[in-house]
Structure formats: structure tokens, C-alpha cells
Amino acid sequence: MRNQELYEKNLISAEQFENSKFEFVSQKAAYELAYLNLEYSAIRAPISGSISQRIVKAGSMGQHRPAKRSKITVFDPSLAVLHVPEHEMSKLIKNHNEHSVEVDAIHNQTFTGKVLRISPVVNPETGTFKVTVAIDG
């Protein structure tokens, strides 16, 4: 500390030296408290995945009670819910294992997927039924 050298050379009074020492300890305690608060303010998810929706913006004041802050999506496996026309049901039932899936957003790429569930109920408005497919990475 610079003030300690000045005190030892009798360039500042004992009172000034003690005040600067007290101020240093006070500032150090404030820094450590701020650092501890920062450590406690980190939000960690109990699962791994990607944040697909943020409900609370960065810098917002948190609440003391647990609140929904974001939505995490796990892509292992990726699930696709398809609405398949009723006349295609027989093809799916015959070959219930693996199917190829193409996505409009990703051109010229085909994914392999396994049918997990086929809904037995046909939507009367659309004439389709739901098929859930697990898509390989």
C-alpha cells in the first residue's frame, strides 16, 4: 500500500493512515460481496439442451420465488410430429420401423427417422392423423 510507505516516512498522520486502511478493507469487503452476489445470480438448468424461448430478459430484476425464465429444448432425439393424410396410413403400418424425412427448410438433405407413435384418431377437419417420428442426429 502506498499510504503505508508515506506513514513510515512520517509524510501522513496516523489518523490518515488508519482511515485509508479502513477504506481499503471496506472496499475489499464490498467487492467480495458483489462478487458473491454475482455467483449466486447465475441461472443453471438441471438438463442440457438449447434455449428455445427466453421469458425473462437479461438484466431484469429476478423474483425471490421460482419462476419460469426460459424454455429449454432437448434435441436428443429430435421429434417431428407429422400430420399424414389418411390414405397413407397403410404404408406406415406396414413399414413401422425407419422412414426417410425431408424438411422444406433444409434443401437436399434427407433424415432417417423411426416412427414412435401413430395416432389411431383421424382429424375429421383435415383428414390427417398424427405420427410422431424420432429423427436421428
N, C-alpha and C positions, 0 to 999 in steps of 0.2 A: 504494500500500500504506500502510495506517495506521501500521504499525511504522516505516516509513521516516521519516515525519514526527516520530514520537516520538524516533527515533535522532538526527535532525538537531537537535532541541531538547534533546538530552542528557538525555532522560527515561528511556531504557532503555540498557543496556550494549551494547557492540559484539557481545558473545557472544550476548545475547538476540536482537539484530537478525539475526545470521548464522544462528542456529537457526531463526528464523521464516522467513527467506528459503529455507533448505534445506527446511523443512517444506512451504512453498508449492510449490517445484519438484518435490518428491517427490509431493505430492498431485496436481499437474497431470499428471505422468507416469502415475500410477495411473489417473487419469480417462481420459487418451488411450488407454491400454492397454485399459481396459474398453470404451471406445467402439469400438476396433478389433476386439476380440473379438465385440462385438455385430454389427458389419458382416459379419464372417466367419461368423456363425451363421445368417444368413438363408438360407433354402432357396428356390431358384428353380427352376421347372420349365423344361425345354427346349422345351415346347409350351404352347399356350394352351388352356384348357378350364376345366372346373369340377371341384372336388374332390368326388368321389362317395363316397370312403371314406378315413377317417383311421386309419392304423395306429399312429402314434406320437402321443401326446397332447402338447399344448403344455406346455412346462416340463420335459419328460422329458430325461434326460441322453442325448446323442447318442453314437453309436458312431463310432470312427475309420474303420472300413471302410464302404463304401457299403451302405446297407440300404434296403429298401422302406419309405417313410414314409407314402405316401398313394397313392390311385388317382385318376387324372385321367381324366375322360370328356370326349371331344370331341363336340359336338353338331352338327357341320357335315360332312355331313348327319346327321340323326338316323336311326338304323337301327332298324327294327322287324323282329323275327323272328316270323313268324306261323305257327301250326300250322293249316293249312287242310284241311278234310275232303277225302277222295279224290275224291268226286263233283263237287267244284268245280274240279278241275284243268283241265278243258276250257275253262272260262271264262277262266282265267288265261292259258292258252297262246294262245287266240285274240286276246286283248287284252293283250299282254305289256308295253305301254307304261305309261300312267298309270292309277292307280286311286284311288278315294277311300277314306280310312281314318277310322274313328271310334273314339274311345277312351272306355271307360267312365268313367274318372276325370275327363274333361273333357266335360261335358254340352253338347249343342247346338253342337258345333264339329266340322267336317269338315276333314281334312287331305288334301292331294294327295301321292301317293307314286308312285315309279317302281319297278317290280319289277327287282331286281338279279339275284337267283338264285332258281331253283326247284329244289329237291332232287328228283332222279329216284327216290329211295327212299321208299316209304311205310312208316311205322311200323306194324308188324303189331298192336301192342297197342292203339293209339289210332285207327288208320285214317286218320291225317293225314300230310301231308308239309310240310316246312319251306319257307317262302317268305321271302326277305329283301327288304325294301322300304326305299328311301331316301325319307324324308319331308321335304318342303320346309318350311323355316323357318316 
